[in-house]
Amino acid sequence: MTNMPAQLDLDTGERDQYPRTVIIQGKCCFDMQNGQRGWCEDALAGMPFPRSPELLEPLNRLYANNSRQWDAEDRVRRAVDGEIPAIKREIDELNSRRHELIEQIDRIFDATWGADQDVPPLTESIGSALDRLSVETLRVMHTEQLVEGDASAAERVAILRRQRDDLVWSIAVACEDLASGRRRTPRPERMKLYGKPGR
């Protein structure tokens, strides 16, 4: 497999002769209206099947949920003792919803490709990887807000953007492995349900 990155144009959907290594360059994916739509456009562009409203809706809800959870975690770090329990409960509820949305996204993906149990699994589901991508996107956005007057923040943004590019590339390769039958998704059983007593 070559290490040369493919250039993929989000407008045409065309890519060059190296289809297994997709890195989107020169496209900002987090400056669209409301900071929500577009956060995963580069990852979706590298997937081997068309996007659908059925998929985009839970993806955008996942991003919005993670944005609210990020804000709640910021609030709890600044809170006084009496405020902490309520914010912690809010974080638990958001985390529970987060996992429900990841499962919903995975069900959509699982319906797209078969599950041959004789091939090795990925280490995580595509829904989990996209969840990590949403958090990484939020991390880039929040770090960018610190750049003015902070030279070290600019360096951190560059590092975070490279990490995000690597994650987008990994998601594209994982999707192609799933579509080709070389790999399968992990078994879906969950032993912990956030916020659910007795689980």
N, C-alpha and C positions, 0 to 999 in steps of 0.2 A: 504494500500500500504506500502510495506516495505521501510525502509530507507537504506537498505544495497545496495551499488552500485554494478551494474553488471560489470563484466570484459569482455570486448569485444576485441577479437584478430583481428586486421585489416587484417592479412594475411589469416585467415581462415573464418572470418565472423561469428564465433560461439560466443554465449553468454551463460551465466549461467541461473539459474532458476528465475532470477528477471528481466524480460525483460522490465519493465517500468522505470527502473532507470539506465540509461546508462551513465557511466563516464569512459572515456578512461584514463588509467593510464600507465605511462612508455613509452609513444610514443610522440616524438617531432614532431609537425606538421608544424613548420615554418622554418625548416632549409634545405628545399629541394632547388633544383637548381633555381636560380633567386629569391628566397624568395617568390615564387608565388604558384606553384603547391604544393598541400598538405596542404594549410592553413585551409581547411575545411574538411579534410579527416575524422577526428573523429566525426564531426557532421553528415556527410553523412553516416558513418558506422552505426549510430544509427537509420537510417530511414528505414521504413518497406517496401521499394521497391528498386529495383536495380538502381544504378547510370547510367546515359547515357551521351554520348558526347553532346547531345542537352542541358543538364543541366550544365555540367562542363564548357563549353565554356563561357556562360554569367557569371557564378560564378567567373571564373578566370579574366574575363574582369572587373567585379565589384571590385575585390581585387586590380587589377592594377590601376583602376580609383581612388579608395580611397587612394592608396599609393601616387599617383600624387597630390591628393587634400591635403593630409597631408603635403607633401613637400611645396605646394603652401601656405598653412596656416602658415608654419614655415617662409617662405620667406616674407610674408606680415608683420609679427611681427618684422622683422629686416629691412624692407624697409624704405627708405626716402620718404617724402611726394609725390614727383613726380612719384615714382614707384608704389604707392599703387593702383591707379585706374585700371591699366592694370592687376595687380595680382588679384584684386577683381573680375574683369570680368572673368578671368581664373577660379577662384573658382566657380563663378556662373555657368559657362559652365560645369565644372566638376560635380557640384551638380545636374544640370539638367540631365546629362548623367547617373549619379548614380541612380536617380529615374526611368529613362527609363529602366535601367538594372534590378532594383528591380521588376518593373512591368513585364518585360519579364520572369524573374525567377518565379514570382507568377503565370503567365499564364501556365507555364510548370507544376507547382505543382497542380494548380486547375484542370488541365485535368486528374490528377491521381485519385482524389477522388471526390465524389459527394458533392453537396452543399445543404443539408437539412436545409431549413430556419427555421425549428421548434426547432433546437438545438442552444445552446448559441455559440456566436462567440468567437474566440481567441481575445486577446487584440491587436495583431498585426499579420501581415501575416508572413509566413515562410521566404519569400524573405526579409522582413524588419529585421527579427531576424538574418538572415545570413549576412545582411549588418552590423548589430551591431557586429556580430562575427568577420567580417573582420576588423572593426575598433579596436576591442579589441585585435585582433592578432597583428595589427600594434602597438598598445600601449605597448604590452608586448615586442615586438622586439625593439622598440625605448628605452624603459626603461632599457632593458638588456644592451644596449650600454653604459649606465651610471654606471653600476655596479662596474667596476674597479675603485678603489679609492673612492668609495662612499658607505658606509655601509648602509645608509638609502635606497639607490636604490635597494639593494638586497632584503630588506624587502618589498618594493613596488612591485617588480617582483613577489614575492611569493603571495602577495595579488591579483595582477592582474591575475595570473595563476589560483587561486581559483575562481575568478569571471568568468574567461573564461570557466572553467570546469562546473560551475553552468549553464552558458548560453548554453553550448553544451547539458547538461542534459535536460534543459528546452525545447530545440528544439526537442530532441528525443521524449519527452513525448507529446509535441504538435502534432508532426507528427503521433504518434500512436493514439491520440484522433481524429485527422482528418480521418485517415484511417479506424477507427472503427465506425465513424459516431457520436461519442459523442459530437464533436465540429465541427464548420465550420469556414471557413476563414472570415475575416471582409469583408464588402461590399467594392468593389474596387474603388468607385467613389473618384476622387481627385479634390479638389477645388483649389489647387494652383499648378501651373506648373512653376518651377524655370526658370527664364530667358525668360518667354513668356509674352510679353506685353499684358495688358488687361485681364489677368487671375487672 
